[in-house]
Amino acid sequence: LAGLAADAVALPDAWVGVETWFRAFSAYAATKRILFQEIMDMAGREAEVFSHSRAVIGQASELVLGNAQRAGVVRTDIEASDVTRLVGGCTMMPGAEPGQQERMLRLVLDGIHV
């Protein structure tokens, strides 16, 4: 995700960078959902693996959203952590029907787009 953030901010269209990065983040979070729960049950929410992941994801999302905010394509009254929590939460819903995660991601992205 860190490397993809650098690629996303290099794109000529900052909004395409936001969509690209948050789709990748959503896919990453969805694939890690079961593993996340197992580690949390064993090691707790403050396990070092979570601290490291949060830091990398936080820095990457700040880079992508900051670039888009400066380009005027993302609302400036939000923080990267707001969006990562929303998108991450969309991936943690048990029993979601096919396509629901994509629709929810679209709702989040539409809500931050200027």
C-alpha positions as CSV (number, residue, x, y, z in Angstrom):
1,L,0.0,0.0,0.0
2,A,2.9,2.4,0.7
3,G,4.3,1.9,-2.8
4,L,0.9,2.2,-4.4
5,A,0.4,5.5,-2.6
6,A,3.5,6.9,-4.2
7,D,2.3,5.7,-7.6
8,A,-1.2,7.2,-6.9
9,V,0.2,10.7,-6.2
10,A,2.3,10.5,-9.4
11,L,-0.8,10.1,-11.5
12,P,-1.8,13.2,-13.5
13,D,-5.4,13.0,-12.1
14,A,-5.4,13.2,-8.3
15,W,-8.9,11.8,-8.1
16,V,-7.9,8.7,-10.0
17,G,-5.1,8.3,-7.5
18,V,-7.7,8.4,-4.6
19,E,-9.9,5.9,-6.3
20,T,-7.0,3.6,-7.1
21,W,-5.5,3.7,-3.7
22,F,-8.8,3.3,-1.7
23,R,-9.9,0.4,-3.9
24,A,-6.5,-1.3,-3.2
25,F,-6.9,-0.6,0.5
26,S,-10.4,-2.0,0.5
27,A,-9.3,-5.2,-1.2
28,Y,-6.4,-5.5,1.3
29,A,-8.6,-4.9,4.3
30,A,-11.1,-7.5,3.0
31,T,-8.5,-10.2,2.6
32,K,-7.0,-9.5,6.0
33,R,-10.4,-9.5,7.9
34,I,-10.2,-13.1,9.2
35,L,-6.5,-12.9,9.9
36,F,-7.1,-9.6,11.7
37,Q,-9.6,-11.1,14.0
38,E,-7.4,-14.1,14.8
39,I,-4.4,-11.9,15.7
40,M,-6.6,-9.6,17.8
41,D,-8.0,-12.5,19.7
42,M,-4.5,-13.8,20.5
43,A,-2.4,-10.7,20.9
44,G,-4.9,-7.8,21.4
45,R,-5.6,-4.6,19.5
46,E,-2.2,-3.1,20.5
47,A,-0.1,-5.9,19.0
48,E,3.0,-4.5,17.2
49,V,1.8,-5.9,13.9
50,F,-1.3,-3.6,14.1
51,S,0.7,-0.6,15.2
52,H,3.1,-1.0,12.2
53,S,0.2,-1.6,9.8
54,R,-1.7,1.4,11.1
55,A,1.3,3.6,10.7
56,V,2.0,2.5,7.1
57,I,-1.7,2.8,6.1
58,G,-2.0,6.2,7.9
59,Q,1.1,7.6,6.1
60,A,0.0,6.3,2.7
61,S,-3.6,7.5,3.0
62,E,-2.4,10.9,4.2
63,L,-0.1,11.2,1.2
64,V,-2.9,10.3,-1.2
65,L,-5.6,12.4,0.4
66,G,-3.3,15.4,1.0
67,N,-2.4,15.4,-2.7
68,A,-6.0,15.2,-3.7
69,Q,-7.0,18.0,-1.2
70,R,-4.3,20.2,-2.6
71,A,-5.5,19.5,-6.1
72,G,-9.0,20.5,-5.0
73,V,-10.7,17.2,-5.7
74,V,-11.3,16.0,-2.1
75,R,-13.0,17.9,0.7
76,T,-10.6,19.7,3.0
77,D,-12.8,19.2,6.2
78,I,-11.8,15.5,6.5
79,E,-8.8,13.6,7.6
80,A,-7.2,10.5,6.1
81,S,-8.0,8.5,9.2
82,D,-11.7,9.4,8.8
83,V,-11.7,7.8,5.3
84,T,-9.6,4.7,6.2
85,R,-11.9,4.0,9.2
86,L,-15.0,4.2,6.9
87,V,-13.5,2.1,4.1
88,G,-12.0,-0.4,6.6
89,G,-15.3,-0.7,8.4
90,C,-17.1,-1.5,5.1
91,T,-14.8,-4.5,4.7
92,M,-15.5,-5.9,8.2
93,M,-19.3,-6.5,7.8
94,P,-20.0,-10.2,8.1
95,G,-22.5,-11.6,5.7
96,A,-22.4,-8.7,3.1
97,E,-24.1,-9.6,-0.1
98,P,-22.0,-9.7,-3.3
99,G,-21.4,-6.1,-4.6
100,Q,-22.3,-4.5,-1.3
101,Q,-18.7,-3.7,-0.4
102,E,-18.2,-2.0,-3.8
103,R,-21.4,0.0,-3.4
104,M,-20.4,1.2,0.1
105,L,-16.9,2.1,-1.1
106,R,-18.5,4.1,-3.9
107,L,-20.7,5.9,-1.3
108,V,-17.6,6.8,0.8
109,L,-15.7,8.0,-2.3
110,D,-18.7,10.1,-3.5
111,G,-19.0,11.7,-0.1
112,I,-15.4,13.0,-0.1
113,H,-15.2,14.0,-3.7
114,V,-15.5,17.7,-4.5
